[in-house]
Every structure is written in structure tokens, then in C-alpha cells.
Amino acid sequence: RVLSVGVPHAAVITHLNQTLTPIITDIANIKDAVLASGSYSKEQRFQVVRQLKLLACLARHLNANVPLNEVAAPSSALELSAAPATEQPPPTSTTSAVVAEEQPLLMVLRLVLPLLEQLSATTANLPDIVEVLCKLLKNSVSTLHAEVEPLLPQIVATLKCLYYTAIHPGVLDVTKMLLMLFGQPNSSHLSELRLLVETVVNYTLQRVNNDLWNYTHVVQALLNLSTHLCKKMPHTLHPEHLHALFVLGIEALRLPEESTIKSASSFLNHFLQLSRDYKGVIYEPVVRQNTEHFLRTIITCICNSPRHSLVPIGELLYSLCKLYGGPELVAVFRKLEEDDKFMPGRIKQADKRKFATAVMGSSGSKATTAAVTDLALVSRGVAGTEYGAATAHPPPFL
């Protein structure tokens, strides 16, 4: 952090050379040894994590973008080769031209990114190394922002290699950051980032298919990324992925973690809204094609999931009824009501009918959530009991 404030550029580079050379050499030597032997020893694994943490800390704090009165005059770089800088005349005021020197962190990344990409190929089943690698990339992008643009192709290549080797939610977090910086419709990097999104979505869907419970954190991260894309940049979503992502969101409602259920509910809510904003386009057919599966899953979750899932599911059901509450949805409710094999022994036909009437005629999400809670109590056999009354109508907080 001290190097970021008021230290001449040449002094920063000199100090970085002295500090980073042994770290980078150590990581490179361990990488070569692991590639030769095929596995990490306990000591090698500990040492790589330790050295990567040092680099991640450096990436978090090494930022030369400081106020002009604290920026030193330009000076030549030593061993780390900076991009040529245009000489500027001395500023005549505190609001004058900015010193045109490359960020030291950008120069550090030029050195370490090829090594990180090679290291990524050795990280299978090593979540501690993967996590700190993602932290290093995340800190770098967070510090440099748009200044990371010259290294974008190398970062994307490293992310792909890392994700293929060890599928990890941290890669999706960095992908989201890059999209926020360079994913605008007029960006020259749009095609490259769309390909990155296609890669991570495709690979995630292949890996988590029929095995969501072992990949809950990855599923949650993908749904968070997809929610952001639905809200801010739907142009980055490939049409071929929409159906699979929507079904993944539905299935994720069955997972036990509260945070995952909230992420799934948020994604589905935004997908529903997007399908109405672009009515008649590719989003709406996906929703209509999966309406019955969607509603079956919602009712199943109401009757089986923990209590913490009832509120997000209630809000999601309200959105579905509000945006698609027409004859088709009524027909689906009626079909489920008449299906004796759906939730047998848990809820009766009359319970389904009462529930459908309540949610279809709901005036707001709170009323829908109340109907969801009532059905959950009925399915658990506690409706009408003291516990059920306390759950349906909790006392005010004192």
C-alpha cells in the first residue's frame, strides 16, 4: 500500500523486482516439479497457496491512481518493462494532465499471467489453490478496472483453463466483473466475452446435470451471473442456453441452502420479467414450455422445503401469477388439482383448489406468501394447531 502513494515510479519498480522475483521463481519451480511428478506434496501445496496469497494481497493494494499532488514525475522502469509513456510537461495546476505511466500492477500481471495459466492446469481437486488464484484475478480486475484491458485475452484464457480444470464459483465471479467492464453492446471485446459466457455456461450445465447437490456453490454462482445478465446485458446470453438455464433455476429451488434458493428465485423472477419485456421473443416460449414443471416444482418445494424458502418461493409464485396469470396457468393449476398422484397423502384436492384460488386472486406478494405458508402447514399436518397458528401469524417483534 505504501508503494501506491507518493513513491517515484522507478523506486516502485525496483522494489517490486526485488520482492517478486523470488516469489515468481518459487511458484514456477513448484509448477515444473508438479508437472513432472503429477501431484503436489503437502509442502508444495502450502507454499503455492502462501505465495499466491502474497500476490493477491499485492493486487489488492498496488494502485498508482492517486491524487496528482501525490504522483511522482515519470521515471524509467528497470527490469519490469513498462509500456512507452508520452512525456508530459509539468502540470500547471492540481487539475492538470495525468502522468502517462503504466500501472505497476499491470506490469506485474504481464509477468505472472502466463505462469498462472500453466499453474491452472495443475489445480484439479485442489480448491484451496483455485480459490486463491481466483482471488488474485479478482483483486487485479478490481484494482485496475478498465486499465486491465490490454491483458483481457490472457485473463480470459486463464479463466477458461482454470474452470475446465477445477470448476469453481470464483471463476464466475471474475467473469461477471469482466462483463461489467467490457460487455457493453458496442464493446470491441463483446464477442470474446460472449464466448467466455458460452464456455462457462456449457461446461457448468454438463458438470452439474443430475448432480446439483454436489455443486450447489457453482449453481448459485452461475445463477447470480445469469441474473446480472438478464438485468443488465441480455445480449450476452446465447439463445441456445436459455431453456437449460431456466430449467436449472427451477431445479435449484429444490436445493437446501437458503442462499441458493434466493439466487434461483431471483434469476427466475428476472427471467419472467424479461420474457414479458420482450414478449413473443425467445424468452416467453421458454416460460410457457416449462410452466407445468415450474408450478409442480414450486408446490413440491412448498410442501417439502425448509421454512426459510417459503418467502422467496412466495414472491416467485406471485410474479408467475402476475405475469402469466391467464387461462393457460389456470389450466395447469386445474391439471395439478386433478392429479391424484401429485403429492398424495400430503395435500388433498380441496387444498390444491383453495391454494390455486388464493394465489391466482392475490393482490400482492405478501398475500401469496401467506397462501404458501398455509399450504406448507397443511402438508406438514400442523394446520389448526398452536404451532401452525404461531407460524402462520407470528407475534410482532418486541
N, C-alpha and C positions, 0 to 999 in steps of 0.2 A: 504493500500500500504506500510506503514511503517513496518508492520509486515513481509513483504516479503523480507526485506533487512537487513541482519546483526543482526537479533534478535534470541537469543537461542530458540531452538525448544520447550523446556519446557515453556518458557515465552509466546511463541505464543499460545500454548495450553491453558495455564492458562487464558490468556486474552480472547481467543475465548469462553471458558466456561462461563466466566463472562458476555460476550456480548451476546452470542447466547441463553443461557438458557431462559431468559425472552421472547425473540423473538419466539423461537420454542414453548414455553409453551402457548404464546398468540395465535399463529396460531392453535395449537391443540385444545385449548378451544373453539375458534370460530368454528372450523370444527365440533366438537362434538355438539355444540349448533345448527348449521345449519342442521346437520343430524337429530337432534331431532325435529326441528321446520319445516324443509322442505324448508326454504328460508333464504336469507340474509337480515338483516336490512341494512339501509343505512350506519350506523356507522360500522357495521361488515365488510361490503364490502370495505369501505375506509380503515379500519385498516388492513385487509388482504393484500390489494394492497400495502399499506405502508410497511408492514413487509417483504413482498416478494421482494419489490424493494431493501430493505436493504440487503437481502440475494443475490440478483442478483448483486449488487454492490460489495459485498464481493467476489463473484465468479469471477468477472471480474479482481480483483486486487490481490487476495491472491495467490501468486505464489512463491513457495520456490526455484524454479530453478534460482538461482542467481550465479554469478561468485564464484569460490571456495574460494577466499580470503575474501569473504563476508559471507560464510556459517559458522555457529557456529558448535561446536562439538556436537555429539549426546547427547541427554538427554532424560530421561523418560517422557512419556506423563502422564498427570494427569487424569482427568475424561474421556476425549476422548481417547479411547484405540487405539493406533497405531498398525499396523502390526509389528511383531517382526523384528527388524533390526539386521543385522550382524555387529558386531563390526569391525571397520576398524582401522588399525594403523594410526598414524598421517601422513598426506601426506608429502612427502619429497620435493615436488616442487609444484608450482601452477598448474601443469598439472597432478597431481596425482589423486588417486581414489576419486570418488564422495561419499559423505556421504550417507549411505544407510538408509535414513529415509523416511517414507511415507509422501506424501504431506499433509499438514494440510487441504487443501480443500477436499481431498479425504475422510478424516475422517469426515469432516462436512457433506458431501453428504451421508455417511453411516447413519448418524442420520436423515437427513431430507427427503431422498427419500421415505421411507415408508409413511411418513406424506404427501408428495406431491402426491403420488399415491392415497391416500384416499381423499385428497383435490380435485383432478381432477374430482372425481365423483360428485362434488357439483357445477361444473362450467357451467352448461348448460345456454346459453343465457347471459353469463357474460364475454364479450370479454375483458374487462379490466383485470380481474383476469387471464384469459387464456394467454393474451399477456405477462404479467409479469412472469407467470410460464414458458412460452417458453423462455423468455429472460434469466431466471435463468439457465435453462438447456443448452441453447446455450452458455452462458458465461462460464459455468462449463466445457463443452467439449472443448471450445476454449482455455481455460487456461491449462487444464490438457493434452489435446491431447491424445496420446496413453496410458498415465497413468490412464485414466478413465476406462480402460479395465476391471478391477475386478468388476465394478459396471454396466457393459453394460447390463446384463439381467434386472436389476432393472430400468435402464433408458428406455429400450425398453418397458417394461411393463407399465411404467408411460406414455410414448408417446401414446401407444395404448389406454389406458384408457382415456387420455385427448382428443384424436382425436374422439373417439366414443361419448364422452360426448358433446364436443363442437368443431366441425370441424373447424380447424384454420390453416392458412398457416404457422404459426410459427413452428408447428409440422413437416411439410415437410422440413423446413429449417434445423432443428436439425437432421432429418433423413438423409439428404444429407451429413451433416458433419460426421455422424457416418459411412456412406458408404465410404466416402473418407478415413477414418482412418482404417476401418476394413472390407472393401468389396472386397478385392483382391481375385482372384480365389483360392489361396492357404490358405486363412484365415480360422481359426477354427471357426470363427463367421459367415461365409458366409451364412449358412442355416438359422440361426437366423435372419440375416438382410434381406435375400430374403423373409422370411415370413413377416417381417415388411413392406417391399415394397408391397407385395401382399395385405396386410391388408389395407394400406392407399390407394392404387390404387382402390381396390374393393369398399371400403367404399365411396371414393370420387365419383366414377362413379355412384354408387347408389344414392347418395345425389344430385348430380348436374344434373342428367339426366333430360332433358327437362326444366331445370331451371337455365341455365348458368348465366343469368343476375343477379341473386341474390347471386352468388358465384364466382364472377369474380376474386377476390383475391386468392381464393383457386384454381381455374382453372389455374391461372397464375403460382402459386407456384408449382402445380403438373406438369405443362408443363416444368418449369425450372428444376425441379428434373429429369423429363424424358429426357430432353435434355442432362443433365450431364451423365445420364446412357447410352444414345445412344453413346455419345462421348467417355466415359472413361470405362464403365463397362456394356456392353450389356448383360453379363452373369447374371446380377441380374434381368433382365426383364423376366417376365413369358410369354411364348408364347401365352397363352390364353388372355393376356391383350393387345397385340399389335394392334389388329383390333380396339378395343374400344378406345385406346389411340390415334390412328391415326385419327379416326373419331372425337374425342374430339378436336384435334388440328385443324381440318378443320372447325368445328363449332365455335371454339373460334375466328376465323378470322372475324366473324360477330359482335363480341363484340365492344363496342365503345371506350374503353380505349386504348390509343396508346401503353402503356407498355404491355398490354395483347396481342395485335396483334403482337407486336415484339416477344414476348415469343412463341406464336403459330407458327409464321413464322420460328423462329429459330429451334423449335422442328421438324417441318415438313421438313425443309431443311436437318437436320441431319438424320432424318429417311430415306429420299430419298437417301442420300449418303450411309447410312448403307445398304440399300436394294441393292445397286449396288456393294458394297464391299463384300456382302455375297449373290451374285446373285444365284437365284434358291432356296434359303432357305426361311424361313417363312416370311421375310420382304417383298420381291418382290411380292408375291401373294397378300399381303395386299394392296400394292400400286395399282396394276393392277385392283384389285376388286373394288377399290374406285376412279378410275381415272375420270370417268364422274362426280361423285358427287364432287370431288375435283375441277375440272375445272368449273363446274356450280357455285360453291361457290366463286371461285376466280373472275369470271366475275361479279357475283352479287355484291360482295364487291367493285369491281372497280366502279360499277355504282351507289352504294348507300352509301358507307362508307365515312368518313371524309378524307380530303386530306392527313392527316398525315399517313394514312395507305397505300398510293399508293407506296411508296418506298419499304417497306418490302414485300408487295404483288408482286411488280415487280421483286424483287430479287428471291422470291419463285417461281414465274412463270418461270423465266429464268432457275432455277435449274430443274424444272419439264421437260421443253422442252429439256434441255441439256442431262438429264439422261434418259429420256423416249421418246425422240423425234423420234418416228418411225411410221410405218403405223397405229398402234393402236391409238396413240394420234391424228394423222391426222383424223382418222375416227371419233373420239369423237368431234373434232372441227367441222367437217362437219355435224355431227348429231345436234349439238347445233345451227349451222348456219341455218339448215333447219327447226328447231323447232320454229314455229311462236308464240307459247305460252310462249317461254322463253324470258323474258324482252320485252314484247310487248309495243309499244309506246315510248320506251326509245332508243333502237338501232335497226337499220334495218338490213336486211340480208347482205347487202353490207358492212355495218360497221363491222359485225362479220367476214366476209370474209377478209376484209382488216386487221383487228386485228390479225386473225389467221396467215395470210401470214407474217405479221410483226414479230410476236413473234417466229414463227417457223423458220424464217430465220435470227433471231437476232444473232449478233456477240458478244454480251456481255450484262451484266445486265443493263447497262445504256440505251442501245437501247431498251431493253424490257420495262424498266421503262418509257421511252418516249412513247412507244406504249400504255402502260397502261394509262398514263396521257391523251393521245389523246382520247382514248375510254371514259375516265371519263368525259372529256369536251363535247364529243358528247352526252353522255347520259344525261347530265345536260342542254343541249340545248345552250351552250355558245361557242361551237366551231366556229371559224371565227370571234368572237367578240374581242374587245380590251382587255377585261378581259381574254378571252381564250388565246389570244396571249401572254399576260404577264405571265399567269400561265404555259403555255407550254414552253416558253422560257424566264424565269425570267432574269432581268438585272443583270450584275455582281455586286458583293458586293463591295462597295467602302469604 
